[in-house]
Amino acid sequence: MGGLSEYLSKVRTAVTRRNGTQVAALLDVTELAQGNVAAKQGAGKKKKGNLVLKDLNELKSLSEAQVEAKCGGALGSLDSSFGDVILACALCAKLLKSGDPIGAYDRLVMGVQPFIDLFRAEEETWVVNPLHAMVANIRIVAEVADEALKLKGEKPEKLENAGNHLMSCFAAANRPQGNPDKRLATLRIVNSLFRIYFKLNTLRNCKYLVRVVDTKKFVAFSNFVAGDRVTYKYFVGRLAVFDENFEDAERHLTYAFGHCHPTHVKNRRLILKYLVPVKILVTQSLPSDLLLTRYDLQSWYAGIKRAIKTGSVREFEKALNERMEDYVEAGIFLLIEKLRVRVYRRLLKRTQIIHGLFKPDKAVQVPLKYFVRALQWEGYACDLDEVECIVANQIYNGYVKGYISHKSGVVVLSKKDPFPPIAI
C-alpha cells in the first residue's frame, strides 16, 4: 500500500489537471471519521488503485511536524491555500487514526478559510466538488467530535461551530468570482446546514436559508442535481410539518418522493415517514398495503390506517402507544395525534349509519348517548359532556355538518353531505 508521498503526488496531479472529482475523493475523511472502511457508493466510489487518506496507515506513525514537512515539500508548487487545505485534511486523518476526533476537528477547520480563499480565486467550476467534500468532512467530523466530548462529560460544541464554518462556505459559494456556475455548490451546503440544525434542534436557523433559496436571484432550482433537490425538499417538508403548514409539507414531500430514484429505498422510506401522515391529514389518502410493505412501514402506519378506516379508537390508541417513542423522535407525534379527529369522525359516521338502520325517519338525529356507548365500547372512558365537546369540535372545524341540541342530547346532522370532504 502506498504512503503519504504517493498520496501527495496524486493530489498534486489532480489539482494540476483541475480534476475536481478526484480532488474531492482525495480530501475525503468522512469514512475514516465514521469508522467505515467500505467503499462508498455513487459519486464517492473510488476506482481501484486510488489511494485516499483513510488508507494511509503511515500517518499514525508520523509526527505532525513530519506530516507538515512532507506536505510542504510535495505541494510547494501549488497555491499555498491548497497546501494548507491538504495539510489540514492530512492532520485530521492522522488524529482520527489515533483516536482523537476532537483534535481532528480542530485541525480540519484550520483548512476552511484557505479553501474559501481558493474557491474565490479559482475561476472555473472544478472546485465545486472539493468544496462539497470539505463541507461533508466538517459536518461529520464535528458529529464524531461531539460524541467524544459527551463521553468525556464535556459540552458538545463542535457541531454548532461547524454550522458557523459552513455558513462561511455558503456565503462564498453564493457570491462567487469567475464562472457563475460555481453557485451550484450552494444547495449541497444548505442541506448540510439543515442536517446540523435538525440535529441541534435549532430549526429557526433553517428559515433564513429557505428564504435565500426562494429568492429570484438564487440559482434556478431545476439547475441543481436531483439528489440535492430531493434532500432539500425533504428537509423543507419536515420544517413545514414542524410549523404545522401541512399543505406546504405535502407539496414538498411529494416532490421529494416523486424525484427520489426508485432504487434509493432507504431514502424513499425516510420521506414516507413524514409524507404518509401528512397525506392522510391533507388529502384523506390512506397508504396502500403494498406501499407500507414495500418500504417496511407496516409497524408505523398499518394500525393507524386500520383505525381511521374503521373508526376504532382502541386500534388508534394501540398503534399510537406502540410507536410513541419513534413518533416523538421523528417529530411527528403531534401530527399523528391530529389524525385522531379522523377516527372520531369515522366512528360518528358509523354510529349514524347504524342508528339510521333502526330509525330511518330520524336518521339525521343521532342521540349523543349512542356515540358515548360507541366510544366506551372502544375502551375510551368518557361521559356525555366530553362527547358533546368532541362533536362540537368536529362541527366547528367543518369535519361534520350539523348542530347539537343540548337540551335533547342529540346531534342533528345535515341531510345533504353531513360528512363533507375535509379541507386543511
KAHU-V834797 format. One record per backbone hydrogen bond with DSSP energy under -1.0 kcal/mol. NH is the residue of the N-H (numbers start at 1). CO is the residue of the C=O. Records with the same first field share a line. If there is no record, write none. Layout:
# KAHU-V834797
NH = CO ; CO
This chain:
# KAHU-V834797
7 = 3
8 = 4
9 = 5
10 = 6
11 = 7
12 = 8
13 = 9
14 = 10
15 = 11
16 = 12
17 = 13
18 = 15
19 = 14
20 = 18
23 = 19
24 = 20
25 = 21
26 = 22
27 = 23
28 = 24
33 = 29
34 = 30
36 = 31
45 = 42
50 = 47
51 = 49
55 = 52
56 = 53
57 = 55
59 = 56
60 = 57
61 = 58
67 = 63
68 = 64
69 = 65
70 = 66
71 = 67
72 = 68
73 = 69
74 = 70
75 = 71
78 = 75
83 = 79
84 = 80
85 = 81
86 = 82
87 = 83
88 = 84
89 = 85
90 = 86
91 = 87
92 = 88
93 = 89
94 = 90
95 = 91
96 = 92
97 = 93
98 = 94
99 = 96
100 = 95
104 = 100
105 = 101
106 = 102
107 = 103
108 = 104
109 = 105
111 = 108
112 = 109
115 = 111
116 = 112
117 = 113
118 = 114
119 = 115
120 = 116
121 = 117
122 = 118
128 = 125
131 = 127
132 = 128
133 = 129
134 = 130
135 = 131
136 = 132
137 = 133
138 = 134
139 = 135
140 = 136
141 = 137
142 = 138
143 = 139
144 = 140
145 = 141
146 = 142
147 = 143
148 = 144
149 = 145
150 = 146
151 = 147
152 = 148
153 = 150
154 = 149
161 = 157
162 = 158
163 = 159
164 = 160
165 = 161
166 = 162
167 = 163
168 = 164
169 = 165
170 = 166
171 = 167
172 = 168
173 = 169
174 = 170
179 = 123
182 = 179
183 = 180
184 = 181
185 = 182
186 = 183
189 = 185
190 = 186
191 = 187
192 = 188
193 = 189
194 = 190
195 = 191
196 = 192
197 = 193
198 = 194
199 = 195
200 = 196
202 = 197
205 = 202
206 = 203
210 = 206
211 = 207
212 = 208
213 = 209
214 = 210
215 = 212
218 = 215
223 = 220
224 = 221
229 = 225
230 = 226
231 = 227
232 = 228
233 = 229
234 = 230
235 = 231
236 = 232
237 = 233
238 = 234
239 = 235
240 = 236
241 = 237
242 = 238
243 = 239
244 = 241
245 = 240
246 = 244
249 = 245
250 = 246
251 = 247
252 = 248
253 = 249
254 = 250
255 = 251
256 = 252
257 = 253
258 = 254
259 = 255
264 = 261
265 = 263
268 = 264
269 = 265
270 = 266
271 = 267
272 = 268
273 = 269
274 = 271
275 = 271
276 = 272
278 = 274
279 = 275
280 = 276
281 = 277
282 = 278
283 = 279
285 = 279
292 = 288
293 = 289
294 = 290
295 = 291
296 = 293
297 = 292
301 = 297
302 = 298
305 = 301
306 = 302
307 = 303
308 = 304
309 = 305
310 = 306
311 = 307
312 = 307
316 = 312
317 = 313
318 = 314
319 = 315
320 = 316
321 = 317
322 = 318
323 = 319
327 = 323
328 = 324
329 = 325
330 = 326
332 = 327
336 = 332
337 = 333
338 = 334
339 = 336
340 = 337
343 = 339
344 = 340
345 = 341
346 = 342
347 = 343
348 = 344
349 = 345
350 = 346
351 = 347
352 = 348
353 = 349
354 = 350
355 = 351
356 = 352
357 = 353
358 = 354
359 = 355
362 = 359
363 = 360
365 = 362
366 = 411
368 = 409
370 = 367
372 = 368
373 = 369
374 = 370
375 = 371
376 = 372
377 = 373
378 = 374
379 = 376
380 = 375
387 = 383
388 = 384
389 = 385
390 = 386
391 = 387
392 = 388
393 = 389
394 = 390
395 = 391
396 = 392
397 = 393
398 = 395
399 = 394
400 = 394
401 = 418
403 = 412
405 = 410
409 = 405
410 = 405
411 = 366
412 = 403
413 = 364
414 = 401
